[in-house]
Amino acid sequence: MRDGDQVTGRDEAGDGVVPPGIDPAQPSIARVYDYFLGGKDNFAVDRAVAEEALRIAPDAREAGRANRAFLRRAVEHMVTEAGIRQFLAIVHFHNPGAEHPEASGIAEEAERSFNQNLGTGRWRSREEIRSYFGDMELVEPGLVPPADWRAEPEDLIRQDLTRYNVLAGLGRKP
């Protein structure tokens, strides 16, 4: 089913509608993330995986929401303070049809391009993550947990760093 330009995983009755090229029996990390964010672009198999993840890591939903709130704040900074109107998102996963709503909501003329990489992941040290920024200057407050990057009162999502070791940062060319 299509809702505007967005592919949806459920129809009005909550039953799955299968868009072309999507296997509703195979869970997708992008759709699990969508479920954590309260989205509609997921199927029963994705919700089952998400609920199992929440059983193991009860704060996973809040970590996902903190990540999305960081992304919103970072894009808002780039658009309103730096005047950026073109974005290239290099992501581990994304949900087709849900491309960068943060940029669209802030600047309608923002152009977005996506490079999707569904490879494997591994833990990285703070130093290794910082090295990915190369010669770029880190925008204050630097490399911090997503919930701590320019948090606003409505973004008071805290992460228990004994369970999560997630860092976020925004770099700019000097």
Secondary structure, 3 states (H helix, E strand, C coil): CEECCEECCECCCCCECCCCCCCCCCCCHHHHHHHHCCCCCCCHHHHHHHHHHHHHCCCHHHHHHHHHHHHHHHHHHHHHCCCCCEEEEEECCCCCCCCCHHHHHHCCCCEEEEEECCCCCCCCCHHHHHHCCCCCEECCCCCECHHHCCCCHHHCCCCCCCCCCCCECCEECC
